[in-house]
């Protein structure tokens, strides 16, 4: 959600052929979201249907995405989310009182700030009368935040919504063991010294073993790395192909960074440290160096390594979404129309990394799937299988920086991208 969609969502049927093909039901089809009729400012790019509001993207920003354990390591999630909100306010100059609702997505929640959207909003100076809530849906939590905002606007509940996402892998919650937690709770309830001594006599050293969070599916206990190795084998994606794609991704990201194309990044002055201005995980290497690394998960024959996997990331994003008539009345030029979306799901045992996706429709004949493709909690553009209807194009052309995290996603479409169709594996 950090980036700005650069092309208009065209007028597509509420229930697309793709949705029917995969037997899925649009959760927010615009034909089902009726709003009270309103006088709408004329727009050359309007996609209006009778009694249905257009939802547009005004702008979006993100903090620099950093390797976990680096400059953001002493912060809390709401600190990073607050920086994204302040960056959005500065970029758009939107009055805080105009915002009707704030929604954030996150995966691993900080216990002290379970509703990180609310804490970040208050920290950024929004009124305590502005509602805010947090959603979670694995790697597409920020996408869920965005589509929640779309629903609020399309249904007429709100005119202006800020949607975003945040993740801070530098400080994930580490709990006491269940036995230790139970003892501590019982001690808190004990009323006499005898009761406390009786409980303490049951203490064992293994009670001190912590419970570490795992990047794994709860129902199957399988980590994303193992699932990625299995999927690579199932679809015959070789180690060399994975290394080549990872190298290309980092090289394009570095090129985009050097050319100043990552315009959605806003500087973040970390308290007590220097101002962070760019992502620090973009590290182009060489195929020779990457080939020296050993498999990270399935040893010794796995193909997923530290070089072709995404890194654990800290960062946040925020996007300003409005009803079209509201945006035009305030003098904003919409950068995209949020037309439709649908969520699908798969078997978490055999297709963990294909398990939860969101689909976005961009122009006729283009279908992009956002899903999990690596063991870290990140959605990435699905370009593994695609078909080009433009002669001479032999590789997925989208993206100069395809390394976002659950906080959002980022890409730019070339101006002459032609007519293409992307599909999910």
HELIX and SHEET records of a PDB file:
HELIX    1   1 UNK A   17  UNK A   21  1                                   5    
HELIX    2   2 UNK A   30  UNK A   32  5                                   3    
HELIX    3   3 UNK A   77  UNK A   92  1                                  16    
HELIX    4   4 UNK A   96  UNK A   98  5                                   3    
HELIX    5   5 UNK A  111  UNK A  113  5                                   3    
HELIX    6   6 UNK A  116  UNK A  123  1                                   8    
HELIX    7   7 UNK A  138  UNK A  140  5                                   3    
HELIX    8   8 UNK A  141  UNK A  154  1                                  14    
HELIX    9   9 UNK A  169  UNK A  171  5                                   3    
HELIX   10  10 UNK A  178  UNK A  189  1                                  12    
HELIX   11  11 UNK A  193  UNK A  200  1                                   8    
HELIX   12  12 UNK A  205  UNK A  208  5                                   4    
HELIX   13  13 UNK A  224  UNK A  234  1                                  11    
HELIX   14  14 UNK A  239  UNK A  258  1                                  20    
HELIX   15  15 UNK A  287  UNK A  291  1                                   5    
HELIX   16  16 UNK A  324  UNK A  329  1                                   6    
HELIX   17  17 UNK A  352  UNK A  354  5                                   3    
SHEET    1   A 4 UNK A  66  UNK A  67  0                                        
SHEET    2   A 4 UNK A 313  UNK A 323 -1                                        
SHEET    3   A 4 UNK A  55  UNK A  63 -1                                        
SHEET    4   A 4 UNK A 265  UNK A 266  1                                        
SHEET    1   B 4 UNK A  66  UNK A  67  0                                        
SHEET    2   B 4 UNK A 313  UNK A 323 -1                                        
SHEET    3   B 4 UNK A  55  UNK A  63 -1                                        
SHEET    4   B 4 UNK A 336  UNK A 337 -1                                        
SHEET    1   C 5 UNK A  66  UNK A  67  0                                        
SHEET    2   C 5 UNK A 313  UNK A 323 -1                                        
SHEET    3   C 5 UNK A 160  UNK A 168 -1                                        
SHEET    4   C 5 UNK A 101  UNK A 105  1                                        
SHEET    5   C 5 UNK A 131  UNK A 135  1                                        
SHEET    1   D 2 UNK A 268  UNK A 269  0                                        
SHEET    2   D 2 UNK A 275  UNK A 276 -1                                        
SHEET    1   E 4 UNK A 341  UNK A 345  0                                        
SHEET    2   E 4 UNK A 356  UNK A 361 -1                                        
SHEET    3   E 4 UNK A 367  UNK A 372 -1                                        
SHEET    4   E 4 UNK A 379  UNK A 381 -1                                        
SHEET    1   F 2 UNK A 385  UNK A 388  0                                        
SHEET    2   F 2 UNK A 420  UNK A 423 -1                                        
END                                                                             
